[in-house]
Amino acid sequence: MAAAAHVSPLAPKNFAELPAIDGVRLATGAAGIRYQGRTDVMLAVFERGASVAGVFTTSKCPSAPVDWCRKNLHHGMARALVVNSGNANAFTGKLGREATELTAKLAARAVGADEDEIFLSSTGVIGEPLDATKFEGVLDELAARARPEGWLDAAKAIMTTDTFPKVATARARIGAVEVTINGFAKGAGMIAPDMATMLAYVFTDAAISPEALQKLLTSGVKGSFNSVTVDSDTSTSDTLLLFATGAAEKRGAKRIRKADDKLLRDFADKLDALLLDLAQQVARDGEGARKFVEVQVFGAQSDKAAKKIAFSIANSPLVKTAVAGEDANWGRVVMAVGKAGEKAERDLLSIWFGDIRVAHQGLRDPNYDEAAVSALMKQDKIVIRVNLGLDKGKAKVWTCDLTKEYIAINGDYRS
């Protein structure tokens, strides 16, 4: 469960510097959840409270923290967020529920809040009980020394097999007032697009109602977190939470109550871009990844059909291993299109690797150049484009290649 020793070659060269957000304080610490001496818990405190929205895994076997957050979300307000790594508190039955209750009780006491204002996430091994008594005293200490800085440390504290922390920041305007959006995420394996595909947390000082926040978030994940995949496996713990402290009201920002308010247009655009940035960082850190892959499908019967076909390509082990081997095996792309279950006509199909068309109208392209394609496949980013030639449906999804290291990481995960 410890973070991998090497850093993905697809990692950002520099990490974004996340500024302080009025109304948010952060702290990290070591509770000894799985390993001694490792930072494994982070606490975010919202002194004056924050509006909150969330999206969660579609797994039928969700973790106890996912159930806890879903139950509390209808209140729409948060005073603290607690995230631990080392143990997912998933498939832990009554013990899991008791662990969330105790964690929330300890956090509520530490920040002076009600338990239903506490949001929780856990990540790590599934099926092992979480000893929440280890948070005793730790959360009090974190609450006492929480500061507006420390975003990168918070991102590092929730890593498992991640090789780098995933952070992003943006500035947006709501009317004449500039607001800040910060986010961090974790995820490298067990990643599939059934929201939220990992753990991710976004914070802003904008003043937005919980109802408007929820609509913004639900819309924003469609082209970001719901458009990435590493291995087609949906986690039990997937959680994405969005918090708005409302502190920008002190600077004259209007409180937004409806998601269709025209004043939210720039904020919504910047939020969507930040979500996509974080989601793509997850795909770039796919376990054992050496290639970042973008799959574009167009000419499908509908956008929904295009997305299903795109995921059929992105999730195909044969396509992903071909990319890992730097082999432009377009026959595997044909296979993935054909098995997707959506309408496709062989003799209308065209396929590109990058800007090089390799197949056209059901045949290998007459101008196919093996040397040019082989050179392209050595790049870190590979774009696979498919035109079905049927209608106007289109979609983009992002993934990574599948290497021997993915097997090594997951073969040793519990040891």
C-alpha angles and dihedrals in degrees: 000000000000117000114271115268096232129055120239113258085228093060119121113268089226133021120233114252106235114210125219116276116213109245098026127097124179138197137167133201148160118265097167093240094158109340128037119238096017125119103245110154134058130189127200115193125200103196096190095030129254137231109249137201130177148184124198146191119293089215113131087220101056123175123256092252090054089054090048094052093046090053093051098040095083089067087064094209133099134190099176145008122209121190126178132186126204098057129044095202086220127140088013100123120199091353089058093052091048090050092054091047092051093045091051091047092052093045093047090052091048095053100029097247141124117269093241088061091062121094122199140195133176130189133185136060118013122226101027119110115248114231099218092180085081088073090061107118093357094084091046090053093047092050090051095053101033112134137185089252129065104081095141091048089052091053091049093049093063097047121120116165089351114125095203138021115256116223137157138174137190142177121225136177126233102187108310094338124092117219132188129233120195127179142175133183144180130211139118107150137025087043122154132144104262098110132292098017093189139356116300134163129192126189134189139171090221118122104237130150119245090245093054091043091053093053092048092050096044089052095043097056094059095078097031125030091017089053101057132082135173104175107350092251117129114216124230090225106048111147135163117183129184120199127191116191096191091221091133088075087077087063094050101270115151118241107244116216103172128052092221093059107130090226088069097060097096092041091051092050093049092045091052091050092049092049090051091049092054093044092051090049088058091053090047089055095049108148108277093356121163099164132050110214130201117193117199120188122183138159091052127142091255141350089258092054091047091053093049090052092046091054091047087059096041094049097044110115088206093054092044094049091047088056090048089053091048089240118144091213098169090175088074090054089052089051092051092049092050096050096048093090094233126115114281132158115209096213093053096050122114126180133194134188102205106319093332115102108216101172132029134179095350097313140082108277110264090227094050110150113194094193094053093049092046090054091050092051090062091068122104092236121051123190117200114193125190127187114193092186093218110104142322102293114129141170143168127212133174131218142143138241125274115241138175089259091066088063092046093050094049095039089059098035099112097035 
